[in-house]
Amino acid sequence: LNGTNFLTWKEQIGIVLGVMDLDHALRIDTPAAITAQSTIEQRAAYEKWERSNRMSLMIMKSSISIAIRGAIPDLNDAKTYLASVEEQFNGSSKAHASTLIMKMLTTRYDGISGVREHIMMMNDMASKLKGMEMAISEGFLVHFIMTSLPVKFGLFKINYNTQKEKWKMSELIAMCVQEEERLKVE
């Protein structure tokens, strides 16, 4: 985590901890402390949580730059620590969301990179917004991407708009790539 990549960092931390089966402490609340009356199952559950918590904290802290780490309270609970990190970046997430929205609004297909790449880039921006709890429906995104296509796709857009059925993202990609190939031949 370097200050500009919080959402990517959080996603990667979730993947790493999940793959290593260490995300238990992030998914489960802190169990009651072990006492003399604790059952074997309670002891095992606490030990699993404690190991997951300790390892999760080590992995999270080691992946945060020292300058940022100093601004985050040193907590002993992985779930609380992650929430504290998230709190530090809440404002920048809003700024990032605004940047993504503006980029989506102004992005137009340039005809250079390929229509598939253009659609995938727009889809990626929508996916990032979804991660910030600003989901865009697939139907809206399909229409939005259609409006980002240049004039040479005019007949293609008219054809789409006259159909009753709505396309899924995979259909949009396939149809746009096919149309792009047709336009290259002309």
N, C-alpha and C positions, 0 to 999 in steps of 0.2 A: 504494500500500500504506500503510495507516494503522494497522495493528496488529490490526484486527478482521476484516479481509477477505482474509486470505492466500489461501485457496482460490480465491476469485473473481479475485483479482489474478493468481495463477499461471495460471489458465485464460485470462484475457484476454491476458496476456503471450504465451502459447502461440499464441493466435489471431492476434494482431498480428504476431508474428514469422513465423508460418507464411504468412499472407496476403502479407506483404511479401517472402517467400522469404528470410528472414534467420535461420531456425531451424537452418540447416546446422550451426552451431557447437554447438548443443544436441543434435543427433542424431549427430554424427560426433566421434570422439576427435581430439585435437590431432594434426595430421599432423607428420611429421618436418620439421625446419627445412630451408629451401632451402640447397643447397650448389652448388658449381660443377658437380658431377656430376648434379644433378637434371635430370630430363627435362622437356619442355614440359608434359606432363600433370601431373607432380608439382608444378611451379611454379603451374599454373593451379588445381589442387586446393588448394594452400596459400593462394594469394591469395583464393580463394573463401571458405575457412574463416576466414582472417584478417579479411576484410571483415565476414563474418557475425558473428564474435566481437566485433569492435569495435562494430558497430552494435547488437548484442544487449545488450552491456554498457551502452551509452549509453541505450537505451530502458528497460532494467530500472532503472538507477540514477535516471533522471529521473522514474520513476513511483513511487518510494519516498519517503515523507516524510523530511525532513532528520533528524529526531530518530531515526528507525529506521535510516537510512543510516549514521549514525555508529556504530551498534552492530554493523555488519556489516563483516567484514574486507574491505579494498579489494583484490580479486583481479583478475587480468588474464585469466582464463578464464571465459567466460560460463556454461559448464556447472557449473564449480566454484562460481561466484558464486551461481547459482540454488540449488545444493545447500546452500550456507552460509545463504542466506536461509531456506530450508525448515527447516534445523536450528534457527534462531532461533524458528520458530513451531511446532515439533513439539509442544510441551506444550500450546499453545493450541489446536492441532488436536484433541487428545484431549479437551480441555474442550468444544470446539465439538461434537465427536461425541457426548459425553455429553448435552449440551443438546439436540441433534437427536433423540437416542433418547428422551429424556424427553418431548420435545414430541410425537413420534410416538405414544408410549404414552398420552398424555393427551388428544390431539386427538380430538374427536368432531364429527360433522357437526351443525351448528347449525340447518340449514334456512333460513338467511338468504342465504348467499353463493351457493348453487347447488351441487348435488352434483358437477357437473363440476369446479368450482373446488376443491372439497374433495379430490377424487381427485387432481387435478393437483398440489395442494400436498403431499399425502402422497407422491406420486410424486417430486416435487422433493426432498423431504427424503431419500428413499431414494437418489436419484441423488447427492446430496451425500455421503451415507455411503459410497456406492460409490467416489467420488473419494478417500475416506480409507481405501480398502481394507477396507471393511466392507460388502460387497455383500449385498443382500437379494434372494433369488430372486423372480422375477415371481409365481410361484405363491403363495409365502408372502405377498407384498405384497397380492395380490388378496384372500386370506383375511383378512389384517390389516385392510384397508380395509373389508371387509364387516362386521367386528366393530365398526368405528367408526361405523356407520350407526345411527340412532335406532330405537326400538321400532316406529315406524310402517312401517319397512321389513321387519318381521318375516316376513310371508308371502313376500316377495321373497327373504329369506335362506334360508328353509326350501326354497323352490323351487330355489335355487342348490345347496344342500347335498344335495338328492336327485338331482341330475344326476350322471352319470358323468363327463362331459367337464369339463375345467377351462377357465376363461375366461382369455383374454389381457387385458392392460390395456385395449386398445382396445374389446374386447367388454364389459368391466366398465363402462367409461364409458358406452358406448351403452345398455346395459341399465339402468344406474342413472338416467340422464337420462330414459329412457322411463318407468321406474317413478315417478320424481319427477313427471313430467307427469301420469301416471295418478292419482297421489295428490292432485294439485292439483284435478283434476276432481271427485273424490269429495266 
